[in-house]
Amino acid sequence: MTTAKITRKTGYECAPNGARVERFAFGEIVSGAVAEWAIDDGAASRMFDPRTDTQVQAVPETKAKRGRPRK
């Protein structure tokens, strides 16, 4: 889910539920479709959540075979 913070000084207006226009104030944190629309319109900046956005992939470790070296 996308989250964003409204950065436009005058706020941001959109109609996420259809015909009723809602106003989001400067500094308010929005999510979902409203966040995507605000980012696309340049009225918000994307928020980074390191717990969900960054995933570390473990590389499987390969080990040498046990035993005596061959002659």
SERO-4910 file (N, C-alpha, C, O; in steps of 0.05 Angstrom, whole numbers):
BEGIN
 pado doro    nc1    nc2    nc3   cac1   cac2   cac3    cc1    cc2    cc3    oc1    oc2    oc3
  Met    A     17    -23      0      0      0      0     18     25      0     38     26     15
  Thr    A     11     43    -16     26     68    -19     17     88      2     -7     92      7
  Thr    A     37    100     15     31    122     34     46    147     25     68    145     14
  Ala    A     34    170     29     47    195     21     39    217     40     19    216     55
  Lys    A     56    238     41     52    261     57     46    285     39     62    290     21
  Ile    A     24    299     44     17    322     28     37    344     32     42    352     55
  Thr    A     50    354     10     71    374     12     63    401      0     77    420      2
  Arg    A     40    402    -13     31    427    -25     19    445     -3      3    435     13
  Lys    A     28    470     -2     20    488     19    -10    493     21    -21    497     42
  Thr    A    -24    492     -2    -53    496     -3    -68    471      2    -93    471      2
  Gly    A    -55    448      6    -68    423     10    -74    409    -16    -63    416    -37
  Tyr    A    -91    389    -15    -98    373    -39   -127    366    -38   -137    358    -18
  Glu    A   -140    369    -61   -169    362    -63   -173    341    -85   -161    342   -106
  Cys    A   -189    321    -78   -196    300    -97   -222    287    -88   -232    293    -66
  Ala    A   -233    270   -105   -258    256    -99   -254    226    -99   -260    213   -119
  Pro    A   -244    215    -77   -238    186    -77   -263    168    -76   -261    145    -84
  Asn    A   -285    179    -67   -310    163    -65   -330    170    -86   -353    161    -84
  Gly    A   -323    184   -106   -342    191   -127   -345    221   -130   -326    235   -137
  Ala    A   -369    231   -125   -376    259   -130   -368    278   -108   -365    302   -112
  Arg    A   -364    268    -84   -359    285    -61   -329    291    -59   -312    273    -57
  Val    A   -322    317    -61   -294    325    -61   -284    328    -32   -298    340    -15
  Glu    A   -261    316    -26   -250    317      1   -224    333     -1   -209    332    -21
  Arg    A   -218    348     20   -194    365     22   -175    353     43   -184    347     65
  Phe    A   -150    350     35   -129    340     53   -110    362     58   -100    375     39
  Ala    A   -104    368     83    -88    391     91    -58    385     87    -50    362     84
  Phe    A    -43    407     87    -14    405     85     -3    389    109    -10    394    132
  Gly    A     15    369    103     27    353    124     11    328    131     20    311    147
  Glu    A    -13    325    120    -30    301    127    -19    277    112     -9    279     89
  Ile    A    -20    254    125    -11    229    113    -35    214    101    -54    209    115
  Val    A    -33    208     75    -55    194     61    -45    168     51    -20    164     48
  Ser    A    -63    149     44    -55    123     34    -74    114     12    -95    126      7
  Gly    A    -65     93     -2    -82     82    -23    -83     98    -49    -63    110    -57
  Ala    A   -107     99    -60   -111    114    -86   -106    143    -83    -95    156   -101
  Val    A   -114    155    -60   -109    184    -56    -79    190    -56    -71    210    -67
  Ala    A    -63    173    -44    -34    177    -44    -23    175    -72     -6    192    -80
  Glu    A    -32    156    -88    -22    154   -116    -30    179   -132    -13    189   -147
  Trp    A    -55    188   -129    -64    212   -144    -48    237   -136    -40    253   -153
  Ala    A    -43    240   -110    -29    263   -100      0    263   -109     11    284   -117
  Ile    A     13    240   -110     40    238   -120     41    244   -149     59    259   -158
  Asp    A     22    234   -165     21    239   -194     17    269   -200     27    279   -219
  Asp    A      1    282   -183     -5    311   -187     17    329   -176     16    353   -179
  Gly    A     37    318   -162     58    334   -151     51    347   -125     64    367   -117
  Ala    A     30    338   -112     21    351    -87     31    336    -62     25    344    -40
  Ala    A     45    313    -66     54    297    -43     80    284    -49     88    282    -72
  Ser    A     93    275    -28    118    260    -31    114    232    -19    101    229      2
  Arg    A    125    212    -32    123    185    -23    137    180      3    159    191      7
  Met    A    125    165     21    138    158     46    151    131     44    139    113     32
  Phe    A    174    128     55    190    103     54    187     89     80    193    100    101
  Asp    A    178     64     79    176     47    103    197     25    100    192      6     85
  Pro    A    219     27    114    241      7    110    233    -21    117    246    -40    108
  Arg    A    213    -25    135    206    -52    143    192    -67    120    196    -91    118
  Thr    A    177    -54    103    163    -67     82    175    -63     54    172    -80     37
  Asp    A    189    -41     50    200    -35     24    227    -48     18    234    -52     -5
  Thr    A    242    -55     39    268    -67     35    267    -95     45    260   -101     68
  Gln    A    275   -113     28    276   -141     35    304   -152     28    314   -148      6
  Val    A    317   -164     48    343   -175     44    341   -204     36    328   -220     50
  Gln    A    353   -211     14    353   -239      5    378   -253     14    400   -243      9
  Ala    A    375   -275     28    398   -290     37    409   -307     14    394   -320      0
  Val    A    435   -306     11    448   -322     -9    456   -349      3    468   -350     24
  Pro    A    448   -371    -10    455   -397      1    485   -401      1    499   -395    -18
  Glu    A    495   -411     24    524   -415     27    532   -442     16    519   -463     21
  Thr    A    553   -442      0    563   -468    -11    589   -475      4    606   -458      9
  Lys    A    590   -500     12    613   -509     28    629   -530     12    618   -544     -5
  Ala    A    654   -531     17    671   -551      4    665   -579     16    657   -581     39
  Lys    A    669   -599      0    664   -627      9    685   -634     30    708   -626     29
  Arg    A    677   -651     48    695   -660     69    711   -684     58    703   -698     40
  Gly    A    734   -688     70    750   -711     63    778   -703     56    786   -680     56
  Arg    A    793   -724     49    821   -719     41    822   -710     12    806   -718     -4
  Pro    A    842   -693      6    845   -685    -22    856   -709    -38    872   -725    -28
  Arg    A    849   -711    -63    858   -732    -80    886   -727    -89    895   -704    -91
  Lys    A    900   -749    -95    928   -747   -105    929   -747   -134    951   -745   -145
***
